[in-house]
């Protein structure tokens, strides 16, 4: 799509895996964003004979118990996951998908499918594509993770046609990534407002297991409801104009979903035993 930049920098998401309930917040940040191992600019010269495989699974997300979210997703994600904010700057929102580090309760034991009926975050659906910024040229370049396992020589869905022009697969990926980036910027503005008004606070949740054992989920932030309700009428009106009130309320409602994640984890464990 563009010539290879001298320096690439991911700009539409945090460069470290979001830390949330049960994750290792002290872990050293990876070089690339969550899931991405070797993102490279899509170029006709390099990828002329490369295509996407016909069957794409979600095994790459099987070890992620927190998935980045944009605010446009809050309303639907709040039906299935606790939506919280990571406890490291810039405190971006994530959907909690598991109660144990390294285990996504919404990916089946085979690592192929997302839980039926559950919303799949855009961050997952975007993979293996991503927009990256060439800081020197001040432009965004469509990249693909060459280590995703989804690409192959002569793949069923080529990235370029015989004339070296982007195919529908590549054009749709670019469109999706552009939309995602715009939504990410909107998310940054909302989180920045929360920060400036001191509305984010550390939180923890105690969950009782079926055998009466208790586990404490911590290492994430939520909107402080008392401070939120104390906002002035002027701020509330401003948030209503910006359509931020539904976002805040969706987040608060989502915090009742911890038991649902626990149930999903139990269901996954049972599915694994049946498969065995």
C-alpha positions in Angstrom: 0.0 0.0 0.0 3.0 2.3 0.6 6.7 2.1 0.6 8.3 0.7 3.7 8.9 3.4 6.3 12.2 3.8 8.0 10.5 3.9 11.4 7.1 2.5 12.3 5.2 3.3 15.4 1.8 1.8 16.3 -0.5 4.6 17.2 -4.0 3.3 17.3 -3.7 1.3 20.5 -1.4 1.0 23.6 2.0 -0.6 22.9 1.7 -2.9 25.8 -0.8 -5.6 26.6 -3.7 -4.0 28.6 -3.3 -4.9 32.3 -6.5 -5.7 34.1 -8.0 -8.2 36.5 -5.4 -10.8 37.4 -2.8 -9.7 34.8 0.9 -9.1 35.5 1.1 -5.4 35.6 4.8 -5.5 36.3 5.6 -7.4 33.1 7.9 -5.7 30.7 5.9 -4.2 27.8 6.2 -6.1 24.5 7.6 -4.4 21.4 4.3 -4.5 19.6 0.7 -4.2 20.6 -1.2 -7.2 22.0 -1.3 -10.1 19.5 1.1 -8.6 17.0 4.5 -10.3 16.5 5.8 -9.1 13.2 3.7 -6.3 11.6 5.0 -5.3 8.2 3.7 -2.8 5.6 1.6 -4.4 2.9 3.4 -3.9 -0.4 2.7 -5.3 -3.8 6.4 -6.2 -4.3 6.5 -8.2 -1.0 3.0 -9.6 -0.9 2.1 -10.0 -4.6 1.6 -13.8 -4.3 0.5 -13.8 -0.7 -3.1 -14.3 0.4 -5.2 -14.9 3.5 -6.2 -18.4 4.4 -9.9 -19.3 4.0 -10.3 -20.4 7.6 -9.4 -17.9 10.3 -9.6 -18.8 14.0 -9.3 -16.8 17.2 -6.6 -18.9 18.8 -4.3 -15.9 18.9 -6.6 -14.4 21.6 -6.8 -17.6 23.7 -4.3 -16.3 26.2 -5.7 -12.7 26.6 -8.0 -12.2 29.6 -8.3 -8.5 28.8 -9.1 -7.1 25.3 -8.9 -3.4 24.3 -12.2 -1.7 23.6 -13.3 1.5 22.0 -16.1 3.6 23.5 -18.3 2.9 20.5 -18.4 -0.7 21.6 -19.3 -0.2 25.3 -23.1 -0.6 24.8 -22.9 -4.0 23.2 -19.8 -5.2 25.1 -21.5 -4.4 28.4 -24.0 -7.2 27.8 -21.2 -9.8 28.0 -18.1 -8.5 29.8 -17.1 -6.3 32.7 -15.7 -3.2 30.9 -13.0 -1.6 33.0 -10.0 0.7 32.5 -6.4 -0.5 32.6 -4.4 0.6 35.6 -1.5 1.9 33.7 -1.4 5.1 31.6 -3.2 6.0 29.4 -5.8 4.0 31.3 -7.6 2.7 28.2 -10.7 0.6 28.4 -10.7 -3.2 28.2 -13.2 -6.0 28.2 -12.5 -8.7 30.8 -12.6 -12.1 29.1 -11.1 -14.3 31.8 -10.5 -14.5 35.5 -7.0 -16.1 35.2 -3.9 -14.7 33.6 -3.3 -16.3 30.3 -6.8 -17.7 29.9 -9.6 -16.2 27.7 -12.8 -17.9 28.8 -14.6 -16.8 25.6 -12.3 -18.8 23.3 -13.2 -22.5 23.0 -10.7 -25.2 24.3 -9.6 -25.9 20.7 -8.8 -22.2 20.2 -10.9 -21.9 17.1 -14.1 -20.1 17.9 -15.4 -17.3 20.2 -18.2 -18.1 22.5 -21.5 -18.3 20.6 -23.6 -15.3 21.0 -20.9 -13.2 22.7 -19.7 -9.9 21.2 -16.3 -10.2 19.6 -14.3 -6.9 20.2 -13.2 -5.0 17.1 -9.6 -5.3 18.3 -9.9 -9.1 17.7 -11.8 -8.8 14.4 -9.2 -6.4 13.1 -6.3 -8.9 13.4 -3.9 -9.5 11.6 -4.1 -6.1 10.1 -3.2 -2.8 11.8 -2.5 0.8 10.9 0.9 2.0 11.8 2.3 5.5 11.7 5.5 6.5 9.8 6.5 9.4 12.2 8.9 10.9 9.7 6.4 11.0 6.8 3.4 11.7 9.0 1.2 9.1 7.3 -0.5 5.8 8.3 0.4 2.6 6.5 -1.6 -0.6 6.5 0.4 -3.4 7.9 -0.2 -7.1 8.4 1.3 -9.5 11.0 3.4 -11.8 9.0 3.7 -14.2 11.9 -0.1 -14.5 12.4 -0.3 -17.9 10.7 -3.1 -16.5 8.5 -1.0 -15.8 5.4 0.3 -18.2 2.8 1.7 -18.3 -0.6 -1.2 -18.5 -3.1 -3.7 -18.0 -0.3 -7.4 -18.2 -1.1 -7.9 -14.5 -0.6 -5.0 -12.6 -2.2 -3.9 -9.2 -1.0 -3.1 -8.0 -4.5 -4.5 -8.9 -8.0 -2.5 -9.7 -11.1 -1.9 -6.0 -11.9 -0.4 -5.3 -8.4 -3.5 -3.5 -7.2 -5.0 -4.0 -3.8 -7.9 -6.6 -3.7 -11.1 -6.2 -1.9 -9.5 -8.1 1.1 -6.9 -5.4 1.4 -9.3 -2.5 0.8 -11.7 -3.7 3.4 -8.9 -4.2 5.9 -7.8 -0.6 5.2 -11.4 0.7 5.7 -11.8 -1.3 8.9 -8.5 -0.1 10.3 -9.2 3.6 9.5 -12.6 3.3 11.2 -10.9 1.6 14.2 -8.3 4.4 14.5 -11.0 7.1 14.4 -12.9 5.3 17.2 -9.7 4.9 19.1 -9.1 8.7 19.0 -12.6 9.2 20.3 -11.9 6.8 23.1 -8.7 8.7 24.0 -10.7 11.9 24.3 -13.3 10.3 26.7 -10.6 8.7 28.9 -8.6 12.0 28.9 -11.8 13.7 30.3 -12.2 11.1 33.0 -8.6 11.6 34.0 -8.7 15.4 34.0 -11.8 15.3 36.3 -10.3 12.6 38.6 -13.1 10.2 37.9 -11.0 7.0 37.6 -10.4 5.1 40.8 -8.7 1.8 41.6 -11.2 -1.1 42.2 -11.3 -4.7 43.1 -14.0 -7.4 43.0 -14.4 -10.5 45.2 -15.8 -13.5 43.4 -17.1 -16.6 45.2 -16.4 -19.8 43.3 -18.8 -22.9 43.3 -16.8 -24.5 46.0 -17.1 -21.4 48.2 -13.5 -20.3 47.6 -13.1 -16.6 47.0 -10.8 -14.9 44.5 -10.0 -11.2 44.5 -9.9 -9.5 41.1 -7.8 -6.3 41.1 -5.4 -4.2 39.1 -8.0 -2.1 37.2 -9.9 1.1 37.4 -13.5 2.1 37.2 -15.5 5.4 37.1 -16.0 6.6 40.7 -19.8 6.8 40.8 -19.9 9.2 43.7 -17.7 11.7 41.9 -19.5 11.1 38.6 -22.9 12.0 40.2 -21.4 15.1 41.7 -20.5 16.5 38.3 -22.0 19.9 37.7 -25.1 20.3 35.5 -22.9 22.2 33.0 -20.6 19.2 32.6 -23.6 16.8 32.4 -25.0 18.8 29.6 -21.7 18.9 27.8 -21.4 15.1 28.1 -24.9 14.7 26.8 -24.0 16.7 23.7 -20.9 14.6 23.2 -22.9 11.4 23.8 -20.6 10.4 26.7 -23.3 9.8 29.2 -24.5 6.4 27.7 -20.8 5.4 27.5 -20.3 6.0 31.2 -23.6 4.3 32.2 -22.8 1.3 30.0 -19.4 0.9 31.8 -21.2 1.0 35.2 -23.8 -1.5 34.2 -21.1 -3.9 32.8 -19.6 -4.3 36.3 -22.4 -6.7 37.1 -21.0 -9.2 34.6 -18.2 -10.7 36.7 -20.4 -13.7 37.6 -21.1 -14.2 33.8 -17.3 -14.4 33.2 -17.0 -16.9 36.0 -19.8 -19.0 34.5 -18.2 -18.8 31.1 -14.9 -20.0 32.6 -16.7 -22.9 34.2 -18.5 -23.8 30.9 -15.1 -23.7 29.1 -13.6 -26.1 31.7 -16.5 -28.5 31.3 -16.2 -28.3 27.5 -12.5 -29.2 27.8 -13.3 -32.2 30.0 -16.0 -33.4 27.6 -13.6 -33.1 24.7 -11.0 -35.1 26.6 
